[in-house]
């Protein structure tokens, strides 16, 4: 009841009829439609076994109505089929039940990159602009990219009116080939913003 939208919806007194009272209590305890058209921020981590991979992500989510959620995040990966680290952007959309315990299904994509210094002794170029070509220890930047698309299944649980715990499983189909595809199992915490310029609906 500390959320303005939720409290306004359930401000009326409980009915005196016991059956109606119990019905409203069950509905009120499970109703999460107050999140419609609101957003917030999340932080989470995930891991995979074959190939071994780990990741951390921070981002923003936005509800498009009470049952559809979009999100964009900055994600760092280490491991994967490329056996390297990557930093990039993760985009996704989910459809879910507008309830306190909310199973969901979604799709997403990840695009990441890194850059390593590799030997440049035999390329015939003065890579470090020191007037010497192909000297010992000369290096050049070597960019590397990883991309994936994935289906996703999981569930949200609202711990209170503004904090959400999420468990999810994503199957990443990567640009490294099918032998490098992996299940990514993760958890995250999300924090819903207060409603902006909220005006209660008049009775």
C-alpha positions in Angstrom: 0.0 0.0 0.0 3.1 2.3 0.0 2.7 2.6 -3.8 0.4 5.5 -4.9 -1.1 3.7 -7.8 -1.7 0.5 -5.9 -3.0 2.2 -2.8 -5.5 4.3 -4.9 -6.9 1.2 -6.5 -7.5 -0.6 -3.2 -8.4 2.4 -1.0 -12.0 1.3 -0.5 -12.9 -0.6 2.7 -13.1 -4.4 2.6 -16.6 -5.8 2.0 -18.4 -7.1 5.1 -19.3 -10.4 3.3 -16.6 -12.9 4.2 -16.5 -14.6 0.8 -16.2 -11.3 -1.0 -13.5 -10.2 1.5 -11.4 -13.3 1.0 -11.8 -13.0 -2.8 -10.6 -9.4 -2.7 -7.7 -10.3 -0.4 -6.5 -12.9 -2.8 -6.8 -10.6 -5.8 -5.1 -7.7 -4.0 -2.2 -9.9 -2.8 -1.5 -11.1 -6.4 -2.3 -8.0 -8.4 0.7 -6.2 -10.0 -1.1 -4.2 -12.7 0.1 -1.0 -11.0 3.4 -1.4 -12.8 1.8 -0.5 -16.2 3.7 2.2 -18.2 6.4 2.5 -15.5 10.1 1.7 -15.6 13.2 1.4 -13.5 16.7 -0.1 -13.2 18.1 -3.6 -12.7 21.4 -5.3 -11.9 22.1 -9.0 -12.3 24.5 -11.8 -13.1 24.5 -15.1 -14.9 26.6 -18.1 -15.8 27.0 -21.0 -18.2 28.6 -24.4 -17.9 29.3 -25.6 -21.5 31.1 -23.5 -22.7 32.0 -21.9 -19.4 30.9 -18.3 -19.3 29.9 -15.6 -16.8 28.3 -12.2 -17.0 27.3 -9.1 -15.2 24.6 -6.6 -16.4 23.1 -3.3 -15.4 20.3 -1.6 -17.3 16.9 -0.1 -17.6 13.5 -1.7 -18.0 10.2 -0.2 -19.1 6.7 -1.6 -19.0 4.5 -1.1 -22.0 1.2 -1.8 -20.3 1.0 -4.2 -17.4 2.2 -7.4 -19.2 4.9 -6.4 -21.7 8.4 -5.3 -20.7 11.3 -3.9 -22.7 14.8 -3.6 -21.5 18.3 -2.4 -22.5 21.4 -3.1 -20.6 25.2 -2.9 -20.5 26.6 -6.5 -20.2 30.1 -7.8 -19.7 30.9 -11.4 -20.6 33.9 -13.6 -19.8 34.5 -17.0 -21.3 32.0 -18.1 -24.0 32.9 -20.2 -27.0 35.3 -17.4 -28.0 37.2 -17.9 -24.7 37.6 -14.2 -24.3 35.9 -11.2 -22.5 33.4 -8.9 -24.2 31.6 -5.7 -23.3 28.4 -4.8 -25.1 24.7 -4.1 -25.2 21.8 -6.4 -24.4 18.3 -5.8 -25.7 15.2 -7.7 -24.9 11.4 -7.8 -24.7 9.2 -10.0 -22.4 5.6 -10.9 -22.0 4.4 -11.8 -18.6 1.4 -12.2 -16.3 0.5 -8.9 -14.5 0.9 -10.6 -11.1 3.1 -10.5 -8.1 4.6 -13.9 -9.1 4.9 -13.4 -12.9 6.1 -16.1 -15.2 7.4 -14.7 -18.5 8.7 -15.6 -22.0 10.9 -13.3 -24.1 13.5 -12.8 -26.8 16.7 -10.8 -26.9 20.0 -10.1 -28.5 23.5 -9.3 -27.4 26.3 -7.5 -29.3 29.7 -7.2 -27.7 33.3 -6.4 -28.6 36.8 -6.3 -27.2 40.2 -5.1 -28.4 43.6 -6.8 -27.8 47.1 -5.7 -28.7 48.8 -8.2 -31.1 52.2 -8.3 -32.6 52.7 -6.1 -35.7 56.4 -6.8 -36.5 55.7 -8.0 -40.0 53.0 -5.7 -41.5 55.3 -3.1 -43.0 53.6 -0.3 -41.1 54.8 2.2 -38.4 51.9 1.4 -36.1 53.2 3.4 -33.1 54.3 6.5 -35.1 57.9 6.4 -33.8 59.6 6.5 -37.2 60.6 2.8 -37.2 58.8 0.0 -39.1 58.3 -3.5 -37.7 60.7 -3.0 -34.7 60.7 -5.5 -31.8 57.6 -5.1 -29.5 55.5 -3.2 -32.0 51.8 -4.0 -31.7 48.5 -3.0 -33.1 44.9 -3.1 -31.9 42.9 -6.2 -33.0 39.1 -5.7 -32.5 37.0 -8.8 -31.9 33.2 -9.1 -31.9 30.6 -11.5 -30.5 26.8 -11.4 -31.2 23.9 -13.7 -30.2 20.1 -13.9 -30.2 18.2 -15.9 -27.6 14.8 -17.0 -26.4 14.2 -16.6 -22.7 12.0 -18.1 -20.0 11.8 -17.1 -16.3 9.8 -15.6 -13.5 9.6 -12.4 -11.6 8.6 -12.1 -7.9 7.8 -8.7 -6.4 9.4 -8.7 -2.9 7.6 -5.4 -2.2 6.0 -2.6 -4.2 9.3 -1.5 -5.8 11.8 -4.4 -5.7 11.6 -7.3 -8.0 13.6 -10.6 -8.0 14.0 -12.3 -11.4 15.3 -15.8 -12.3 15.8 -16.5 -16.0 17.2 -19.0 -18.5 18.4 -17.8 -21.9 19.7 -19.9 -24.8 22.3 -17.9 -26.8 22.7 -18.7 -30.4 26.1 -17.1 -31.1 28.2 -16.0 -34.1 30.9 -18.4 -32.9 28.9 -21.4 -34.3 26.5 -24.0 -32.9 29.2 -25.7 -30.7 29.6 -22.4 -28.9 25.8 -21.9 -28.2 25.1 -21.9 -24.4 22.4 -21.8 -21.7 22.8 -18.7 -19.6 21.2 -19.0 -16.1 20.9 -15.8 -14.1 19.3 -13.8 -11.3 18.7 -10.0 -11.1 17.2 -7.4 -8.8 15.0 -4.6 -10.3 13.9 -1.3 -8.8 10.7 0.3 -10.0 10.6 4.1 -10.2 7.9 6.1 -8.4 5.0 7.2 -10.7 5.6 10.5 -12.3 3.0 13.2 -11.9 0.5 10.7 -10.7 -3.1 11.9 -10.4 -5.6 9.5 -8.8 -8.6 8.6 -10.9 -11.7 10.3 -9.6 -14.5 8.1 -8.4 
